[in-house]
Amino acid sequence: MGATAQVAGGVPAMCDGVTQGTASMELSLFSRDVIAMSTAVSLSHDVFDAALLLGVCDKIVPGLLIGALHFGHLPTVFIPAGPMTSGLSNNEKSRVREQAALGLVGRDALLQAESAAYHGSGTCTFYGTANSNQMLLEAMGLHVPGTAFVNPGASVREELTREAVRTVLGQGTGARVAFKPAPIGQLVDERCIVNAMVALLATGGSTHHLIHWVAVARAAGILIDWDDFSSLSDVVPLLARVYPNGAADVNQFQSAGGPGFVIGQLLDAGLMHEDVLTVRAGGLREFAASPCSGAPLSWAPVTDSGDASILRKWSEPFAPTGGLKLLTGNLGRSVIKVSAVPYDRHVVQAPARVFDSQDALHQAFKAGELDRDVICVVRWQGPQANGMPELHKLTPPLAVLQGKGHRVALVTDGRMSGASGKIPAAIHVSPEASAGGPLAKVLDGDIIRLDATQGTLQVWVSDLEWAARNTAEMPAELRQANAHGMGRELFSGMRHNAQAAELGACTWL
């Protein structure tokens, strides 16, 4: 194409799945900012006319985007990896995990199921953070249209990658005249950020983006918070059912119409800004299409759902709202993803059982101490305490308890994302316990009410007693343990500087 390509640098590619439930997970959230800094180091050579960013899993895409936005003068196109082909179904994978939590199957059966689920190149096939990233980038117009969920081995994948090069150089297929994308700093404006938020809500995407996209917006000079997500959720309908808020995986989502269908529907409904800049000449409407195999490369508009159990039109949604609720009360501010939670579990009131770690909860579960109505409070899991690890390991035991008919919920200053699935989970509680937040006052036996209908999170303790209670400090042995091993010593500055979750957990502000 007449350009010189240089691999300017690489970024860490941490896998949350591999590090899940281990000390290494405490580096996960901060790896986003390491990736952003790595991107900045790469682009700091200042010899480039444009940038291509190769994004795959959870923290990589937000980190790349944050880094690129600090070089806002460069036209930038993202190239996704695409998801691996479908393996073991997500429902079957979850079933085996719950059996393992009960001790009904051993490690060999669990490993066999995990290997069958995660078996090839590309992102995992559930609609978690990695695939939500790609949906949001489509909605922001930062991809070649329809690139997000094309498998790595698909025949059209290589041509889409070539098209990304043509696009960033202003020679994209289908453009009637030469069209060079605007610099990314001009492209990512307030309308673009809102479009990403709307796409997230309409598809029931990962709640991690209530942290990541706050940070992305700040890198673009834009301030958003959870009130903004909540307000949009009140008016954006849920158009998709993809695991964990449905049975389908992302390959089935793509077959049913994928991002092209969703973006088209949201544009038709007036719920996305169509008058935005994108990397393509045709604007955002060009993203309401799906790429076709064959030469030359072409796209077909996606106007109908191929499976109404997975994707629906805006006029006939699965739910009238986006399934995300902001919870406020005397326990702080938090969020809950209710799109996958049974309606009769949107309100849970039960005695609290307080834990200082996820391992302590597992021990109590195995000892039968949680076989009752209970709201499990897991604290000291925020950015300043231990880097805010994802607590996906808690899903199987809590799902087992709920399956027995108990009223169960999780309240934590840690992360869960859609991995909480059918379990009511008030996550990202802010301010975190380590910063003197109210979770540090909760005692075993306190009655907590999580009400996703009214949007409240309350502990039923009198104002007088609550004000008089001492704020517990993080146990010294736990703080010491969080600071050492698996490279955690190197991240002490990030823990010290980390902002609250609602401020994007940024370490660079």
C-alpha positions in Angstrom: 0.0 0.0 0.0 3.0 2.3 -0.2 3.5 2.5 3.6 6.2 1.2 5.9 5.0 -0.9 8.7 6.9 -1.0 12.0 6.1 -3.1 15.0 6.7 -0.3 17.6 6.1 -2.4 20.7 4.1 -5.0 22.4 1.9 -5.0 25.5 1.4 -7.5 28.3 -1.3 -10.1 27.4 -2.5 -11.3 30.8 -5.3 -13.9 30.8 -7.8 -13.5 33.6 -9.0 -17.1 33.1 -5.5 -18.5 33.8 -4.9 -16.3 36.8 -8.5 -16.6 38.2 -8.6 -17.2 42.0 -4.8 -16.9 42.4 -2.6 -14.1 43.7 -1.7 -13.2 40.1 -5.2 -11.9 39.6 -4.3 -9.0 41.8 -2.2 -7.6 38.9 -5.0 -7.9 36.5 -6.8 -4.6 36.7 -3.5 -2.7 36.9 -2.3 -4.5 33.8 -4.6 -2.2 31.9 -2.6 0.9 32.9 0.7 -1.0 32.2 -0.7 -1.7 28.7 -1.6 2.0 28.4 1.9 3.0 29.4 3.4 0.4 27.1 1.4 1.8 24.2 2.6 5.3 25.1 6.2 4.1 25.1 5.7 2.5 21.7 4.1 5.6 20.1 6.6 8.0 21.8 9.0 7.4 19.0 6.9 10.0 17.2 7.8 8.8 13.7 4.3 7.5 12.8 1.6 8.8 10.5 -1.0 6.3 11.8 -1.4 3.4 14.2 -2.8 -0.1 14.1 -3.6 -1.6 17.5 -4.0 -5.3 17.9 -6.5 -6.0 20.7 -7.6 -9.3 22.2 -8.5 -9.9 25.9 -10.0 -8.0 28.8 -7.5 -5.3 29.7 -5.7 -5.1 26.4 -8.3 -3.1 24.4 -9.0 -0.5 27.1 -5.3 -0.1 27.8 -4.5 0.3 24.1 -7.3 2.8 23.8 -6.2 4.8 26.8 -2.6 4.9 25.5 -3.7 5.9 22.0 -5.9 8.7 23.3 -2.8 10.3 24.7 -1.5 10.4 21.1 -4.7 11.9 19.8 -3.1 13.3 16.7 -2.7 9.9 15.1 -5.4 8.2 12.9 -5.9 4.8 14.6 -7.7 1.6 13.6 -8.1 -1.4 15.9 -7.7 -5.0 14.6 -9.5 -7.6 16.8 -8.5 -11.2 17.1 -12.0 -12.5 16.9 -13.5 -15.3 19.1 -12.4 -18.9 19.0 -14.9 -21.3 17.5 -17.6 -22.8 19.7 -16.6 -25.6 22.0 -18.3 -27.0 25.1 -21.4 -24.9 25.8 -21.3 -22.2 28.5 -24.3 -23.8 30.3 -22.5 -27.2 30.4 -19.3 -25.6 31.5 -21.1 -23.9 34.4 -22.8 -27.1 35.3 -19.5 -28.9 35.7 -18.1 -26.0 37.7 -21.0 -26.2 40.2 -20.6 -30.0 40.4 -16.9 -29.5 41.2 -17.8 -26.9 43.9 -20.1 -29.6 45.5 -17.3 -32.2 45.2 -19.4 -34.4 42.8 -16.7 -34.4 40.2 -12.9 -34.2 40.5 -10.2 -32.1 39.0 -9.8 -34.3 36.0 -13.4 -33.8 34.9 -13.2 -30.1 35.6 -10.0 -29.8 33.5 -11.6 -31.8 30.7 -14.6 -29.4 30.6 -12.5 -26.3 30.7 -10.2 -27.6 27.9 -13.2 -28.4 25.8 -14.6 -24.9 26.4 -11.4 -23.0 25.8 -9.9 -24.9 22.9 -8.5 -22.6 20.2 -7.2 -19.3 19.2 -9.1 -16.1 19.9 -11.2 -14.7 22.7 -13.4 -16.9 24.9 -16.8 -17.4 23.5 -18.9 -16.0 26.4 -19.9 -12.4 26.4 -17.5 -11.2 29.0 -15.2 -8.3 29.0 -13.0 -9.3 26.0 -16.0 -9.6 23.6 -17.8 -6.6 25.2 -14.6 -4.6 24.3 -15.1 -5.5 20.6 -18.8 -4.6 20.6 -17.9 -1.2 22.0 -15.2 -0.5 19.5 -17.7 -1.3 16.7 -20.1 1.2 18.2 -17.3 3.7 18.4 -16.4 3.3 14.8 -12.8 2.2 15.5 -12.9 -1.1 13.6 -13.3 -2.0 10.0 -17.1 -2.6 10.1 -18.2 -6.1 11.3 -14.8 -7.3 12.2 -15.4 -8.0 15.9 -16.7 -11.5 15.9 -15.2 -13.1 12.8 -13.2 -16.2 13.9 -9.4 -16.2 13.5 -9.5 -19.0 10.9 -12.4 -17.7 8.9 -11.7 -17.0 5.2 -12.7 -13.3 5.4 -10.5 -12.6 8.5 -7.3 -12.0 6.6 -9.0 -9.7 4.1 -10.5 -7.7 7.0 -7.0 -7.3 8.5 -5.8 -6.1 5.1 -8.8 -3.7 5.0 -7.7 -2.2 8.3 -4.4 -1.3 6.7 -6.2 0.2 3.7 -8.6 2.1 6.1 -5.9 3.7 8.2 -4.1 4.8 5.1 -7.2 6.4 3.6 -7.7 3.8 0.9 -10.6 1.8 2.3 -12.7 -0.4 0.1 -15.9 1.2 -1.1 -14.9 4.8 -0.5 -15.8 6.9 -3.5 -13.0 9.3 -2.8 -9.9 9.0 -0.7 -10.9 9.2 2.9 -8.3 9.3 5.6 -9.7 8.8 9.1 -9.7 11.7 11.5 -7.2 11.5 14.3 -8.5 9.4 17.2 -8.5 12.5 19.5 -11.1 14.1 17.3 -13.1 10.9 16.7 -13.6 9.9 20.3 -15.8 12.7 21.5 -18.8 12.8 23.9 -21.2 11.3 21.3 -18.8 8.5 20.6 -18.5 7.6 24.3 -22.3 7.6 24.7 -22.6 5.3 21.7 -20.3 2.8 23.4 -22.2 3.0 26.7 -25.5 2.4 24.8 -24.1 -0.6 22.9 -22.9 -2.1 26.2 -26.3 -1.7 27.8 -28.3 -3.0 24.8 -26.2 -6.2 24.7 -25.9 -6.9 28.5 -22.2 -6.5 28.3 -19.5 -6.7 31.0 -19.8 -4.4 34.1 -16.0 -4.1 34.1 -16.7 -1.4 31.5 -18.2 0.8 34.3 -14.5 1.0 35.3 -12.7 0.8 32.0 -14.8 3.2 29.9 -14.8 5.8 32.7 -11.0 5.6 32.4 -11.2 5.7 28.5 -13.4 8.7 28.7 -11.0 10.5 31.0 -8.2 9.8 28.6 -10.3 11.6 26.0 -10.9 14.5 28.4 -14.5 13.5 29.1 -16.0 12.9 32.6 -18.6 10.2 33.0 -19.7 8.3 36.1 -22.2 5.5 37.2 -25.1 8.0 37.2 -24.6 8.3 33.5 -24.7 4.6 32.9 -27.7 4.3 35.1 -29.6 7.0 33.3 -28.9 5.4 29.9 -29.8 2.0 31.3 -33.3 3.4 32.1 -34.0 4.1 28.5 -31.9 1.6 26.5 -33.7 -1.7 25.7 -32.0 -5.1 26.1 -31.7 -6.4 22.5 -29.4 -9.4 23.1 -29.4 -12.6 25.1 -25.8 -13.9 25.1 -24.2 -15.9 27.9 -24.1 -15.1 30.8 -27.5 -13.3 30.3 -28.6 -16.0 27.9 -27.6 -19.4 26.5 -26.0 -18.3 23.2 -22.3 -17.8 22.8 -20.8 -15.0 20.7 -20.5 -17.1 17.6 -24.3 -17.7 17.7 -24.7 -13.9 18.4 -22.7 -13.2 15.3 -24.7 -15.7 13.2 -28.0 -14.1 14.4 -26.8 -10.7 13.2 -24.1 -9.6 15.6 -23.0 -6.0 16.1 -24.3 -5.0 12.7 -27.9 -5.8 13.7 -27.6 -4.2 17.1 -26.1 -0.9 15.8 -28.7 -0.7 13.0 -31.5 -1.2 15.5 -30.1 1.4 17.9 -29.6 3.9 15.1 -33.2 3.3 13.9 -34.5 3.8 17.4 -32.6 7.1 17.8 -30.6 5.7 20.7 -27.2 6.2 19.1 -25.6 9.3 17.6 -25.3 8.8 13.9 -23.6 12.1 13.2 -20.2 10.9 14.6 -16.8 10.5 12.9 -15.6 7.0 12.4 -12.6 5.4 10.7 -14.8 4.9 7.6 -16.2 7.3 5.0 -19.8 6.0 5.5 -20.0 6.9 9.1 -21.6 4.8 11.8 -24.4 3.6 9.5 -21.7 1.6 7.7 -21.3 -0.4 10.9 -24.9 -1.7 10.6 -23.6 -4.4 8.2 -21.8 -7.7 8.2 -18.8 -8.6 6.0 -19.3 -11.1 3.2 -16.8 -13.8 2.1 -15.4 -13.6 -1.3 -13.4 -11.0 -3.4 -13.7 -8.1 -3.5 -14.5 -7.5 0.1 -18.1 -6.4 0.6 -20.7 -5.8 3.3 -24.4 -6.6 3.5 -26.8 -4.6 5.7 -28.2 -6.6 8.7 -31.9 -5.7 9.0 -33.3 -8.8 10.4 -32.5 -11.1 13.4 -31.5 -14.6 12.4 -32.6 -15.9 15.8 -35.2 -14.1 17.9 -34.1 -16.0 21.0 -30.7 -14.2 20.7 -31.3 -10.9 19.0 -34.5 -8.8 18.8 -35.6 -5.5 17.2 -35.7 -2.4 19.3 -39.5 -2.4 19.2 -39.7 -6.0 20.6 -36.8 -6.1 23.2 -36.1 -8.8 25.8 -36.5 -6.0 28.4 -37.3 -2.3 28.2 -34.1 -1.4 30.1 -30.5 -2.2 29.9 -30.4 -4.5 32.9 -27.9 -2.4 34.8 -28.8 -0.7 38.1 -26.9 1.8 40.3 -27.4 0.9 44.0 -27.0 3.6 46.6 -27.4 3.6 50.4 -25.6 3.5 53.6 -23.2 0.9 52.2 -22.0 3.2 49.5 -22.4 3.2 45.7 -22.3 0.0 43.7 -23.7 -1.5 40.5 -25.6 -4.7 39.8 -26.1 -6.5 36.5 -29.7 -7.8 36.7 -30.1 -8.9 33.0 -29.1 -12.5 34.0 -30.6 -12.5 37.5 -34.1 -14.1 37.9 -36.7 -11.5 38.6 -37.7 -13.0 41.9 -34.0 -12.5 43.0 -33.9 -8.7 42.3 -34.6 -8.1 46.0 -32.7 -10.1 48.6 -32.8 -9.4 52.4 -30.8 -11.6 54.7 -28.2 -11.7 57.5 -24.6 -10.7 56.5 -21.7 -13.0 56.7 -18.5 -11.0 56.4 -15.3 -12.3 54.8 -11.9 -10.8 54.4 -11.0 -12.9 51.3 -12.6 -15.1 48.8 -10.8 -18.1 50.2 -12.5 -17.6 53.5 -15.8 -17.7 51.8 -14.9 -21.0 50.1 -13.8 -22.5 53.4 -17.2 -21.5 55.0 -19.1 -23.0 52.0 -17.2 -26.3 52.3 -17.9 -26.4 56.0 -21.6 -26.0 55.4 -21.8 -22.7 57.3 -23.6 -20.9 54.4 -26.4 -23.4 53.8 -29.1 -20.8 54.6 -30.3 -17.3 53.5 -27.2 -15.2 53.5 -25.7 -12.1 52.0 -21.9 -12.6 51.7 -19.8 -9.5 52.2 -16.3 -9.9 50.7 -14.3 -6.8 51.5 -10.7 -5.6 51.1 -11.0 -6.3 47.4 -10.8 -2.7 46.0 -8.1 -1.1 43.9 -6.2 0.3 46.9 -6.4 -2.9 48.9 -5.2 -5.5 46.5 -5.7 -4.3 43.0 -9.4 -5.3 42.7 -9.2 -8.9 41.5 -12.1 -10.4 39.7 -14.0 -12.7 42.1 -15.3 -15.2 39.5 -14.2 -18.1 41.7 -17.2 -17.2 44.0 -19.8 -17.9 41.4 -20.1 -21.7 41.6 -20.6 -22.0 45.4 -23.1 -19.1 45.5 -24.9 -20.6 42.5 -25.1 -23.9 44.4 -26.6 -22.2 47.5 -29.2 -20.4 45.3 -30.0 -23.6 43.6 -31.0 -25.1 46.9 -33.6 -22.4 47.2 -31.8 -20.1 49.6 -31.9 -16.3 49.3 -28.3 -15.5 48.5 -26.4 -12.4 47.3 -22.9 -11.0 47.2 -21.8 -7.5 48.3 -18.2 -6.6 47.5 -15.8 -3.8 46.7 -14.2 -6.2 44.2 -15.0 -7.1 40.6 -17.4 -9.7 39.3 -18.7 -8.6 35.9 -21.2 -10.8 34.2 -19.4 -13.7 35.7 -21.9 -13.4 38.6 -24.5 -14.7 36.2 -27.7 -15.5 38.0 -26.4 -14.5 41.4 -27.5 -11.0 42.7 -24.2 -9.2 43.2 -23.6 -5.7 44.3 -20.1 -5.1 43.0 -17.5 -2.3 42.9 -18.8 -0.9 46.2 -17.3 2.5 46.6 -15.7 3.9 48.6 -13.9 0.6 49.2 -13.3 -0.7 52.7 -9.6 -0.1 52.5 -10.3 3.7 52.0 -12.6 3.7 55.1 -15.7 2.8 53.1 -18.8 1.5 54.9 -18.1 -2.2 54.2 -15.5 -1.8 56.9 -18.3 -1.3 59.5 -20.5 -4.4 58.6 -20.7 -7.2 61.2 -21.8 -10.8 60.9 -25.5 -11.0 61.4 -26.3 -7.4 60.2 -29.4 -7.4 58.1 -28.6 -6.2 54.6 -31.2 -5.4 51.9 -30.1 -5.4 48.2 -33.0 -4.0 46.2 -32.3 -3.8 42.5 -35.9 -2.7 41.9 -35.6 0.5 43.9 -31.8 0.8 43.4 -30.8 0.6 47.1 -28.2 -1.2 49.1 -28.8 -0.8 52.9 -27.7 -2.3 56.1 -30.5 -2.2 58.7 -28.6 -0.6 61.5 -29.8 2.6 63.2 -28.1 5.8 62.2 -27.0 6.3 65.8 -25.4 2.9 66.0 -23.9 3.1 62.5 -22.2 6.4 63.3 -20.8 5.0 66.5 -19.3 1.9 65.0 -15.6 1.6 64.6 -14.3 1.3 61.0 -12.3 -1.9 60.9 -8.8 -1.7 59.4 -7.6 -4.2 56.9 -5.8 -7.0 58.9 -2.1 -6.4 58.9 -1.3 -10.0 57.8 -3.7 -9.6 54.8 -2.2 -6.3 53.8 1.3 -7.9 54.0 0.2 -10.9 52.0 -1.3 -8.7 49.3 1.9 -6.8 48.9 4.3 -9.7 48.2 4.8 -12.5 45.8 3.9 -12.9 42.1 5.4 -9.5 41.4 3.0 -7.6 43.6 5.9 -5.7 45.2 6.3 -3.9 41.9 2.7 -2.6 41.9 2.8 -0.9 45.4 2.8 2.5 43.8 -0.3 1.6 41.7 -2.2 0.4 44.7 -1.2 3.6 46.5 -2.3 5.9 43.7 -5.4 4.1 42.5 -8.5 6.1 42.3 -11.9 4.8 43.3 -13.7 2.3 41.0 -16.2 4.9 39.9 -13.2 7.1 38.8 -12.0 4.3 36.6 -9.5 2.9 39.2 -7.0 5.0 37.3 -3.4 5.1 38.6 -2.3 8.0 36.3 -4.6 10.8 37.4 
